[in-house]
Amino acid sequence: MMATSGLRQVGAAGGIRRVLVVDDHTVFAQLLRRALEDEPDLECVGIAATVRDAQEMAVRLRPDTVLMDVQLRDGDGVAATTDLVAADPEIRVVVVSAFIDGTLLRRAAAAGACALQPKDGDLDEMLHAVRTARAGTFAVHPRLLREAVTSDPVDLRVPTLTSRESDVLQMLAAGLDTGVIARELGISVNTCRSYVKNLLVKLGAHSQLEAVVVAMRSGLIRTDEVPA
């Protein structure tokens, strides 16, 4: 079991966000390091090419955020994410991959990742994900949701949703968390969470992300209505 000690020298609130890059593609990792170092509010504290190195460096360097590749030399980056988050619930992990489908979306969310980004995506979007990643949330670019919908078959039985459940579902698809949704709808957070639980049951989903994917596949949400 990996353990952590000490306090982060700089928090994510208002200071420099310290980033650990975990990727066994040397050129890609070095380009990410350079991009991070060019940003005044971001700092690359190191590069790890293996799961083992990532775990050791996370303990020693105490990064705020980890950019985690999925396929590493000695193991699975998603499984490594589970271990990192279990050891330090405040750490933020942004999973990156060249190949993304519905299975990876669900695995990354279940592992405790804060975001999922494509390796062939826009650099500014990846940096934005690093800046905005928050523990307990999971942000996915709408393009990835669309790809998951078309590549990952699900049960197409369409449940009946109330008007308020539909509102909550649409906002989940837009990437909003329950606190923001509650404020937008003028309801309590507990009430919003109850709507989310009802949606999970009706859609046969195990997570908010899976609920959105199922809803898109079932036609309850049109992919062209999800903000880009």
C-alpha positions as CSV (number, residue, x, y, z in Angstrom):
1,M,0.0,0.0,0.0
2,M,1.4,3.3,-1.0
3,A,1.5,6.0,1.7
4,T,1.9,9.7,1.6
5,S,3.5,12.1,4.1
6,G,3.9,15.8,4.5
7,L,1.9,18.7,3.1
8,R,1.9,20.1,-0.4
9,Q,4.0,23.3,-0.5
10,V,1.6,25.0,-3.0
11,G,-2.1,24.3,-3.3
12,A,-4.1,24.6,-6.4
13,A,-6.0,27.6,-5.1
14,G,-4.3,30.7,-6.4
15,G,-0.8,29.2,-6.6
16,I,1.3,27.2,-9.0
17,R,-0.2,23.8,-9.8
18,R,2.5,21.1,-9.6
19,V,2.1,18.5,-12.3
20,L,3.6,15.0,-12.6
21,V,3.6,13.6,-16.2
22,V,3.3,9.8,-16.4
23,D,4.0,8.6,-20.0
24,D,6.4,6.1,-21.5
25,H,6.5,8.0,-24.8
26,T,9.6,10.1,-24.3
27,V,8.9,12.7,-26.9
28,F,5.3,13.2,-25.9
29,A,6.2,13.5,-22.3
30,Q,8.9,16.0,-23.0
31,L,6.6,18.1,-25.1
32,L,4.1,18.1,-22.3
33,R,6.8,19.2,-19.8
34,R,7.8,22.1,-22.1
35,A,4.1,23.1,-22.5
36,L,3.6,23.1,-18.8
37,E,6.7,25.1,-18.1
38,D,5.6,27.7,-20.6
39,E,2.6,28.4,-18.4
40,P,3.0,30.8,-15.4
41,D,0.6,28.9,-13.2
42,L,1.8,25.4,-14.0
43,E,5.0,23.5,-13.1
44,C,6.1,20.1,-14.3
45,V,7.8,18.5,-11.2
46,G,8.8,15.3,-13.1
47,I,8.3,12.6,-15.7
48,A,7.6,9.0,-14.9
49,A,7.6,6.2,-17.5
50,T,6.4,3.4,-15.3
51,V,3.7,2.7,-12.8
52,R,6.3,2.0,-10.2
53,D,8.1,5.3,-10.8
54,A,4.8,7.2,-10.8
55,Q,3.9,5.8,-7.4
56,E,7.3,6.6,-5.9
57,M,7.4,10.1,-7.4
58,A,3.8,10.9,-6.3
59,V,4.9,10.2,-2.7
60,R,8.2,12.1,-2.9
61,L,7.2,15.1,-5.1
62,R,3.6,15.5,-3.9
63,P,2.2,16.9,-7.2
64,D,-1.2,18.5,-7.2
65,T,-2.1,16.9,-10.5
66,V,-1.0,13.8,-12.4
67,L,-1.2,13.5,-16.2
68,M,-1.6,9.7,-16.5
69,D,-1.2,7.7,-19.7
70,V,-3.2,4.4,-19.9
71,Q,-0.6,2.0,-21.4
72,L,2.7,2.1,-19.5
73,R,5.7,-0.2,-19.7
74,D,5.0,-2.1,-16.5
75,G,1.2,-1.8,-16.1
76,D,-2.1,-0.1,-16.5
77,G,-2.3,3.6,-15.9
78,V,-6.0,3.4,-14.9
79,A,-5.2,0.8,-12.2
80,A,-2.3,3.1,-11.1
81,T,-4.9,5.9,-10.8
82,T,-6.9,3.9,-8.4
83,D,-3.8,3.4,-6.2
84,L,-2.8,7.0,-6.3
85,V,-6.3,8.3,-5.3
86,A,-6.6,5.7,-2.6
87,A,-3.3,6.8,-1.1
88,D,-4.1,10.5,-1.5
89,P,-7.8,11.4,-2.1
90,E,-6.8,15.1,-2.8
91,I,-4.6,14.2,-5.7
92,R,-6.1,15.0,-9.2
93,V,-5.5,12.6,-12.0
94,V,-6.1,13.5,-15.6
95,V,-6.1,10.3,-17.7
96,V,-4.8,10.7,-21.3
97,S,-5.0,8.0,-24.1
98,A,-4.8,7.7,-27.8
99,F,-7.6,5.1,-27.8
100,I,-10.8,6.0,-25.9
101,D,-14.0,4.0,-25.8
102,G,-16.9,3.6,-23.4
103,T,-15.1,1.0,-21.4
104,L,-12.2,3.3,-20.7
105,L,-14.5,6.2,-19.8
106,R,-16.2,4.1,-17.1
107,R,-12.9,2.6,-15.9
108,A,-11.3,6.1,-15.5
109,A,-14.3,7.5,-13.7
110,A,-14.4,4.5,-11.4
111,A,-10.7,4.8,-10.7
112,G,-11.2,8.3,-9.3
113,A,-9.7,10.3,-12.2
114,C,-10.9,13.9,-12.5
115,A,-10.8,14.1,-16.3
116,L,-10.2,12.1,-19.5
117,Q,-8.3,13.7,-22.4
118,P,-7.4,12.4,-25.9
119,K,-3.7,12.5,-26.8
120,D,-4.6,13.8,-30.2
121,G,-6.7,16.6,-28.8
122,D,-6.0,20.3,-28.4
123,L,-3.1,21.3,-26.1
124,D,-5.1,24.2,-24.7
125,E,-7.9,21.9,-23.7
126,M,-5.5,19.5,-22.0
127,L,-4.0,22.4,-20.0
128,H,-7.5,23.6,-19.2
129,A,-8.2,20.1,-17.8
130,V,-5.1,20.3,-15.7
131,R,-6.1,23.7,-14.3
132,T,-9.7,22.8,-13.6
133,A,-9.4,19.2,-12.4
134,R,-11.1,18.8,-9.0
135,A,-11.2,15.8,-6.7
136,G,-14.5,14.1,-6.8
137,T,-15.5,15.2,-10.3
138,F,-15.0,13.7,-13.7
139,A,-14.8,15.9,-16.8
140,V,-15.0,14.5,-20.3
141,H,-14.9,16.4,-23.6
142,P,-18.3,16.0,-25.4
143,R,-16.4,14.6,-28.5
144,L,-15.3,11.6,-26.3
145,L,-18.9,11.1,-25.2
146,R,-20.0,11.0,-28.8
147,E,-17.4,8.5,-29.7
148,A,-18.3,6.3,-26.7
149,V,-22.0,6.4,-27.7
150,T,-21.2,5.2,-31.3
151,S,-18.7,2.6,-30.2
152,D,-20.1,1.1,-27.0
153,P,-23.5,-0.7,-27.4
154,V,-25.9,-0.5,-24.5
155,D,-29.5,-1.5,-23.7
156,L,-31.7,0.7,-25.8
157,R,-34.9,0.5,-23.6
158,V,-35.9,4.1,-23.1
159,P,-37.1,4.9,-19.6
160,T,-39.6,7.7,-18.8
161,L,-38.1,10.7,-17.1
162,T,-39.8,13.5,-15.3
163,S,-39.2,17.1,-16.5
164,R,-36.8,17.8,-13.6
165,E,-34.9,14.5,-14.2
166,S,-34.5,15.5,-17.8
167,D,-33.1,18.9,-16.7
168,V,-30.6,17.3,-14.4
169,L,-29.6,14.8,-17.0
170,Q,-28.9,17.5,-19.6
171,M,-26.8,19.5,-17.1
172,L,-24.8,16.3,-16.3
173,A,-24.2,15.9,-20.0
174,A,-22.8,19.5,-20.0
175,G,-20.3,18.5,-17.4
176,L,-21.8,20.3,-14.4
177,D,-21.6,18.8,-11.0
178,T,-24.5,18.4,-8.5
179,G,-23.6,21.6,-6.6
180,V,-23.7,23.8,-9.8
181,I,-26.9,22.0,-11.0
182,A,-28.6,22.6,-7.7
183,R,-27.9,26.3,-7.9
184,E,-29.0,26.5,-11.5
185,L,-32.3,24.8,-10.7
186,G,-32.9,26.5,-7.4
187,I,-33.0,23.2,-5.4
188,S,-30.9,21.8,-2.6
189,V,-27.8,19.7,-3.2
190,N,-29.5,16.7,-1.5
191,T,-32.5,17.0,-3.7
192,C,-30.3,17.2,-6.8
193,R,-28.5,14.0,-5.6
194,S,-31.8,12.3,-5.3
195,Y,-32.6,13.1,-8.9
196,V,-29.2,11.7,-9.9
197,K,-29.8,8.5,-8.0
198,N,-33.2,8.1,-9.7
199,L,-31.5,8.6,-13.1
200,L,-29.0,5.9,-12.3
201,V,-31.7,3.5,-11.4
202,K,-33.9,4.3,-14.4
203,L,-31.0,4.2,-16.9
204,G,-29.4,1.1,-15.3
205,A,-26.1,3.0,-14.9
206,H,-23.5,2.7,-12.2
207,S,-22.1,6.3,-12.5
208,Q,-23.1,9.7,-13.7
209,L,-20.9,9.3,-16.8
210,E,-22.5,6.0,-17.7
211,A,-25.9,7.5,-17.2
212,V,-25.0,10.2,-19.7
213,V,-23.7,7.7,-22.3
214,V,-26.8,5.5,-21.9
215,A,-29.0,8.5,-22.3
216,M,-27.3,9.7,-25.4
217,R,-27.4,6.2,-26.9
218,S,-31.1,6.0,-26.0
219,G,-31.9,9.3,-27.6
220,L,-32.8,11.0,-24.3
221,I,-30.0,13.5,-25.0
222,R,-29.0,14.6,-28.5
223,T,-25.3,14.8,-28.9
224,D,-25.6,18.0,-30.9
225,E,-27.2,19.6,-27.9
226,V,-24.2,18.9,-25.6
227,P,-21.9,22.0,-25.5
228,A,-18.5,21.6,-27.1
